[in-house]
Amino acid sequence: MTTAFATARSHRHLGFRATLRTLLRSDRGSVAVELVIIIPIMVLLMVGFSEIYLYMRTVSALEHTAFTLADSLGQTPNVINTTATTDSNDLGSIWNAAAQLSAPNSLNQGGGVIITSICETTSSCVWPAMPPPTMAIGVPKIWWQASAPWNGSGMKTAVTPGNILPATWPFRNGDSAIVVEVFYTFNPFAMTAGLWPGAPGTQTLYERIYVRPRTLQPLTLVAG
């Protein structure tokens, strides 16, 4: 009887060891564990790439808007100081064009545009009273500035009397220039705001373009 009990106990021990080996060798449930680890990483990567794309698209749209506006104004002798849109040279038409160029971003709801006309201090800034440009070094001055009526609060020009043109910009006697500044309030984590309450908040993106008037005269602001 003792021998039979020992044999039964040995069989139970061997059975437990066999079951343990089977469990250790089994891959049941491993797929679920892998999914739990991999899926959050994949989602994080997808969201990250989406955020990078949205940021790059916004920056590209701002650059395109600033450059296109500056290039168009460089070919225009004057703009009309009115918010109307009956003429392509109306400031109202220019502000509308900026909003269209910045699409799909809503520039007229979360951005701003500032135009600055620059001329030389020794001239009256009015053509043809301006002297023809010479090789003598000129001193730039702000002739006029105009801001879109929907500019966001805090969107101030960086073109000030002490910072009109870059130091490397060649500005001669009788010269002139146009500066277009474009702002946009960008939320870098709008898609993940619900999952990441502590994500960094909005930031103001900024682009500034300098051009020379192709008309060889300062851009004039005339009464509407």
C-alpha positions in Angstrom: 0.0 0.0 0.0 2.8 2.3 0.8 4.4 1.6 -2.5 1.2 2.3 -4.3 0.8 5.7 -2.5 4.4 6.6 -3.4 3.8 5.6 -7.0 0.6 7.7 -7.2 2.4 10.7 -5.6 5.2 10.3 -8.1 2.8 10.3 -10.9 1.1 13.4 -9.6 4.5 15.1 -9.4 5.4 14.1 -12.9 2.1 15.3 -14.1 2.5 18.7 -12.5 6.0 19.0 -14.0 4.6 18.0 -17.4 1.8 20.6 -17.1 4.2 23.3 -16.1 6.5 22.5 -19.0 3.5 22.6 -21.3 2.4 26.0 -19.9 5.9 27.4 -20.3 6.1 26.3 -23.9 2.6 27.5 -24.8 2.3 30.7 -26.8 -1.4 31.2 -26.1 -2.1 34.8 -25.1 1.2 36.1 -26.5 -0.6 37.8 -29.4 -2.8 39.7 -27.0 0.2 40.8 -25.0 2.0 41.9 -28.1 -1.0 43.9 -29.2 -1.2 45.6 -25.9 2.4 46.8 -26.3 2.4 47.5 -30.0 -0.9 49.3 -30.6 -0.2 52.3 -28.2 3.2 52.7 -29.9 1.6 52.7 -33.4 -1.1 55.1 -32.4 1.5 57.4 -30.8 3.6 57.3 -34.0 0.6 58.0 -36.2 -0.5 61.0 -34.1 3.1 62.3 -34.0 3.4 62.1 -37.8 0.0 63.8 -38.1 1.1 66.6 -35.8 4.4 67.1 -37.8 2.4 67.2 -41.0 0.0 69.8 -39.7 2.8 72.0 -38.5 4.8 71.8 -41.7 1.6 72.5 -43.7 0.8 75.5 -41.6 4.3 76.9 -41.9 4.3 76.3 -45.7 1.0 78.1 -46.1 2.3 81.1 -44.2 5.4 81.3 -46.3 3.4 81.0 -49.5 0.9 83.7 -48.3 3.7 86.2 -47.3 5.7 85.6 -50.5 2.7 85.8 -52.9 1.4 89.0 -51.2 4.9 90.6 -51.3 5.4 89.6 -54.9 2.0 91.0 -55.9 2.5 94.3 -54.0 6.0 94.7 -55.6 4.3 95.0 -59.0 1.6 97.5 -57.8 2.3 101.3 -57.8 -0.3 102.0 -55.1 -2.9 100.5 -52.8 -6.2 102.1 -51.8 -6.8 102.7 -48.1 -10.3 101.2 -47.9 -11.8 97.9 -46.6 -13.9 97.7 -49.8 -13.2 95.0 -52.3 -14.4 96.6 -55.5 -10.9 97.1 -56.8 -8.0 94.7 -56.7 -5.8 97.4 -55.2 -8.2 98.0 -52.2 -6.7 97.0 -48.9 -9.9 95.0 -48.3 -9.1 92.9 -51.4 -5.6 92.4 -50.2 -6.8 91.1 -46.8 -9.3 88.8 -48.5 -6.5 87.5 -50.8 -4.3 86.8 -47.8 -7.1 84.8 -46.2 -7.6 82.8 -49.4 -3.9 82.1 -49.9 -3.5 80.7 -46.4 -6.2 78.1 -46.8 -6.9 75.6 -45.2 -5.8 77.7 -42.3 -8.3 80.4 -41.2 -5.9 83.4 -41.2 -8.8 85.9 -40.8 -9.8 84.1 -37.5 -6.5 83.3 -35.9 -3.9 85.3 -37.7 -2.8 88.7 -39.0 -1.2 90.6 -41.9 0.9 93.8 -41.7 2.2 95.7 -44.8 5.0 98.2 -44.5 6.1 100.6 -47.2 9.7 101.8 -46.9 11.5 104.7 -48.6 14.7 106.7 -48.2 15.0 109.5 -45.7 16.4 112.1 -48.1 13.4 111.8 -50.4 9.8 112.9 -50.2 8.8 109.2 -51.0 6.5 110.5 -53.7 7.2 109.7 -57.4 8.5 111.5 -59.4 9.9 113.7 -56.7 12.2 110.9 -55.5 15.7 111.1 -56.8 16.9 108.1 -58.9 18.7 105.5 -56.9 22.5 105.9 -56.6 25.2 103.8 -55.1 25.5 106.0 -52.0 24.3 104.3 -48.9 20.7 105.3 -48.0 18.9 105.4 -44.7 15.5 103.7 -44.7 12.4 105.1 -43.1 8.9 103.7 -42.6 6.5 105.6 -44.9 3.3 103.9 -43.9 2.0 100.6 -42.3 -1.4 98.9 -42.7 -2.8 96.0 -40.6 -5.6 93.7 -41.5 -8.8 94.6 -39.5 -9.0 91.0 -38.1 -5.4 90.9 -36.7 -5.2 89.0 -33.5 -4.3 90.7 -30.3 -0.6 90.9 -29.6 0.3 90.5 -33.3 2.6 93.5 -33.5 4.9 94.5 -36.3 8.6 93.7 -36.0 9.4 96.5 -38.5 10.1 99.4 -36.2 12.1 102.6 -36.6 15.1 100.9 -35.0 14.6 97.6 -37.0 13.4 98.5 -40.5 15.6 96.4 -42.7 18.2 93.6 -42.1 21.7 94.8 -41.8 22.6 92.7 -44.8 19.9 94.3 -47.0 21.6 96.6 -49.6 19.7 99.9 -49.4 20.9 102.8 -51.5 20.1 106.5 -51.8 16.6 106.8 -53.4 15.8 103.2 -52.8 12.5 101.7 -51.5 11.2 98.4 -50.2 8.0 96.6 -49.1 7.7 94.3 -46.1 4.9 91.8 -45.6 4.4 90.2 -42.2 2.0 87.2 -41.7 1.0 85.8 -38.3 -0.9 82.7 -37.4 -2.0 81.2 -34.0 -1.2 77.5 -34.2 -2.2 74.8 -31.7 0.4 72.1 -32.0 -1.5 69.4 -30.2 -5.1 70.0 -31.1 -5.6 66.3 -32.0 -4.3 65.0 -28.7 -5.8 67.6 -26.4 -8.2 65.1 -24.8 -5.4 62.6 -24.2 -2.8 65.0 -23.1 -4.3 67.8 -21.0 -0.8 69.1 -20.2 0.4 69.5 -23.8 2.1 72.7 -24.7 -0.4 75.4 -25.7 -0.8 77.6 -28.8 2.1 79.5 -30.4 2.2 82.3 -32.9 3.9 81.4 -36.2 5.5 84.3 -38.0 6.8 85.0 -41.5 8.3 88.1 -42.9 9.2 88.8 -46.6 11.1 91.8 -48.0 10.9 92.8 -51.7 11.9 95.8 -53.9 9.1 97.5 -55.9 9.4 96.6 -59.5 7.9 100.0 -60.4 11.1 101.6 -59.0 9.0 103.8 -56.7 7.8 103.3 -53.1 4.4 101.6 -52.7 1.9 104.4 -52.2 -1.2 104.4 -50.0 -3.9 106.5 -51.5 -7.2 107.6 -50.0 -10.2 105.4 -50.6 
